Amino acid sequence: MTTQTMETARDTRTIQLADGDGWLTVCDRELLTPGRGVAALLPDGRQVALFVDRAGRAYAIDNRDPFTGAYVLSRGLVGSAEGRPFVASPLLKQRFDLETGACLDDDDVTVPVFPVRAD
C-alpha cells in the first residue's frame, strides 16, 4: 500500500487491487460511476473505497475516515484541487488525495492507498 498504480478504467471489465504477488478482482467496472465512490469488503476484513474519475482512471483508498473512525469515505464528494483528485469526507469534509492518501487539510494525516488496475 504505497503509491497507487493508475490505469484507465474506461472500456474495461473489472477493477483489481494488488494482493501479494497477484491481483484480487474487487468488482465489475460497470458498478463505478465517475465522480462517485463504492465501498468493497476485502477478504481480510478491510474496507476499500473505489473511485473512477471522468477520464476513466481508477483509484482505491481505505474507506475509514481517520478523523472520525467511520467507514464513509466511499460516500464522500469527489473533486480536484490544483489538478489533484480528492475525496472529501462526508462527515467533517477533510479532503484526501486519491493518488497518495494525503490529507489536503492536515499534513500529519493520511489514509492508505491501494495499487489498482482495471482490466
KOLFILUM-240107 format. One record per atom (N, C-alpha, C): residue in three letters; x, y, z. Coordinates in steps of 0.2 Angstrom, whole numbers, plus 2048, in hexadecimal, padded with zeros to 3 digits. Atoms other than C-alpha are relative to their C-alpha. Layout:
alaXYZ;...
***
This chain:
met8047FA800;met800800800;met804806800;thr7FC7FA801;thr80C80D7FA;thr7FD8057FB;thr8037FB805;thr8098187EB;thr7FB7FC7FC;gln805804804;gln7FA8137E0;gln8028007F9;thr800801807;thr7FB80C7CF;thr7FA8027FC;met8067FD804;met7EF8157C3;met8007FD7F9;glu801802807;glu7E980D7B3;glu7F98037FE;thr8077FE802;thr7DA8137A9;thr7FB7FB800;ala8068057FF;ala7CA80A7AE;ala7FB8007FB;arg805800805;arg7C080F79F;arg8007FA7FC;asp801805805;asp7BA801794;asp8047F9803;thr7FD8067FD;thr7C17F47A1;thr7FA7FC804;arg8058047FD;arg7B87E67AA;arg8007FF808;thr7FF8017F8;thr7BF7E57BC;thr805805803;ile7FC7FC7FC;ile7C77EF7C9;ile8047FB804;gln7FC8047FD;gln7D67E67D1;gln804804805;leu7FB7FD7FB;leu7E17EA7E1;leu8057FB800;ala7FA8057FE;ala7F27E37E4;ala7FF7FC806;asp8018057FA;asp7F27D47EF;asp8067FB800;gly7FA804800;gly8037CD7F3;gly8048017F9;asp7FD801807;asp80B7C77E2;asp7FB8017FB;gly805800805;gly7FB7C87D9;gly7FB806801;trp8057FB800;trp7EB7D27D7;trp7F97FD802;leu8068027FD;leu7DA7D07E0;leu7FA8047FC;thr8067FD804;thr7CA7D47D5;thr7FB802806;val8047FD7FB;val7C07E07E0;val7F88017FD;cys8077FF802;cys7B17E47D5;cys8008017F8;asp8017FE807;asp7AA7E77C3;asp8018077FF;arg7FF7F9802;arg7AF7F77BB;arg7FA804800;glu8077FC801;glu79D7FB7B7;glu7FD802807;leu8037FD7F9;leu7997FD7CA;leu803807802;leu7FD7F97FF;leu7A480D7CA;leu7FD8057FC;thr8027FA804;thr79D81D7C5;thr805806801;pro7FB7FB7FF;pro7A982B7C2;pro7FE806805;gly8027FB7FB;gly7A98377D0;gly7FD7FE807;arg8038037FA;arg7A182B7DD;arg8047FA802;gly7FC8067FD;gly7A981E7E8;gly7FB7FA802;val8038067FE;val7A580C7EC;val8047FD805;ala7FC8037FB;ala7AA8037FC;ala8007F87FE;ala7FF807801;ala7B17F17FB;ala8037FD806;leu7FD8047FB;leu7B57E4808;leu8057FB7FE;leu7FB804802;leu7C57DC806;leu8007F9804;pro8008077FD;pro7C87C980B;pro803801807;asp7FD7FF7F9;asp7D37CF81A;asp7FC804805;gly8047FC7FC;gly7C57DA821;gly8008077FF;arg7FF7F8801;arg7CB7EB81B;arg7FB8027FB;gln8047FD805;gln7C07F7812;gln8048047FB;val7FD7FB805;val7C5800802;val7FB8047FD;ala8057FB804;ala7BD80F7FA;ala8038007F9;leu7FE800807;leu7BE80D7E7;leu7FD8067FC;phe8027FA804;phe7BD81C7DB;phe8028007F9;val7FE7FF807;val7BE81F7C8;val7FE8087FF;asp8027F9802;asp7C08317C2;asp7FD8017F9;arg803800807;arg7B98387B2;arg8047FF7FB;ala7FC802806;ala7C88347A8;ala8017F8800;gly800807800;gly7C68227AD;gly8057FD805;arg7FB8037FB;arg7D48207BA;arg7FD7FE806;ala8038037FA;ala7D18157C8;ala805801806;tyr7FC7FF7FA;tyr7D68187DA;tyr7FD7FC806;ala8028047FA;ala7D580E7EB;ala804803806;ile7FE7FE7FA;ile7D78157FC;ile7FC7FC806;asp8038037FB;asp7D380E80D;asp7F9804801;asn8077FD7FF;asn7C0812811;asn800803807;arg8007FD7F9;arg7C4817823;arg802807801;asp7FF7F97FF;asp7C382A827;asp805800807;pro7FC8007FA;pro7D282C833;pro7FE805805;phe8027FB7FB;phe7CA83B83C;phe7FA7FE804;thr8068027FC;thr7BA832841;thr8007F9801;gly800807800;gly7BE82083F;gly7FA7FC7FC;ala805803804;ala7AF81D834;ala8027FE7F9;tyr7FF803807;tyr7AF813824;tyr7FC8037FB;val8057FC804;val7A8821819;val8038037FA;leu7FD7FC805;leu7B582780D;leu7FD7FE7F9;ser803801807;ser7AD81E7FE;ser7F98047FF;arg8067FC801;arg79E829801;arg801808800;gly7FE7F9800;gly7A8839800;gly7FF8047F9;leu8007FC806;leu7A88477F3;leu8068007FD;val7FA801804;val7B48457E5;val8028077FD;gly7FE7FA804;gly7BE8547DE;gly8078007FF;ser7F87FF801;ser7CF85B7DA;ser802807802;ala7FD7FA7FE;ala7DA8687E1;ala8078007FD;glu7FA800803;glu7E986E7D7;glu8027FA7FC;gly7FF806804;gly7E68607CB;gly8017F9803;arg7FF8067FD;arg7E78537D8;arg7F97FD802;pro8078037FE;pro7D78477DB;pro8007FF807;phe8018027F9;phe7D08467EC;phe7F97FE802;val8068017FE;val7C28407F6;val7FF804807;ala8027FC7FA;ala7BA84B804;ala7FC7FB805;ser8048047FC;ser7B4841813;ser7F9803801;pro8077FD800;pro7A1843814;pro7FF802808;leu8027FE7F9;leu7A2846827;leu804806802;leu7FD7FA7FE;leu7AF85382B;leu8048047FA;lys7FE7FD806;lys7B4857819;lys8088017FF;gln7F9800802;gln7C785481A;gln8017FD7F9;arg7FE802806;arg7CE851809;arg8067FB7FF;phe7FA805801;phe7D9842804;phe8017FF7F9;asp7FE801806;asp7E38407F5;asp7FF7F97FE;leu802807802;leu7DD8317EB;leu8077FC7FD;glu7FA803803;glu7EF82E7E4;glu8057FE806;thr7FB8017FB;thr7F982F7F4;thr7FD7FF807;gly8038017F9;gly7ED82E803;gly801806804;ala7FF7FA7FB;ala7F383F80A;ala7FA804801;cys8057FB7FE;cys7E784A813;cys8028077FE;leu7FE7FA803;leu7E785A80A;leu7FF806805;asp8017FB7FB;asp7E186381A;asp8047FF806;asp7FC8027FA;asp7ED85B827;asp8067FC7FD;asp7FA803803;asp7FF857821;asp8027FA804;asp7FE8067FC;asp80084A830;asp7FC7FA7FF;val805806801;val7F283F82A;val8007FD7F9;thr801804806;thr7F183281C;thr7FB7FA801;val804806800;val7E6824817;val8047FB7FB;pro7FD805804;pro7ED81480F;pro7FD8007F9;val802801807;val7EC8137FC;val8027F97FE;phe7FF806803;phe7EB8037F2;phe8028007F9;pro7FF800807;pro7F47FF7E2;pro7FA7FD7FC;val806802804;val7E67FD7D5;val8018007F9;arg800800808;arg7E37F87C3;arg7FA7FE7FE;ala806802803;ala7D57F67B8;ala8017FC7FA;asp7FF805806;asp7D47E77AC;asp7FA7FF7FD;
***
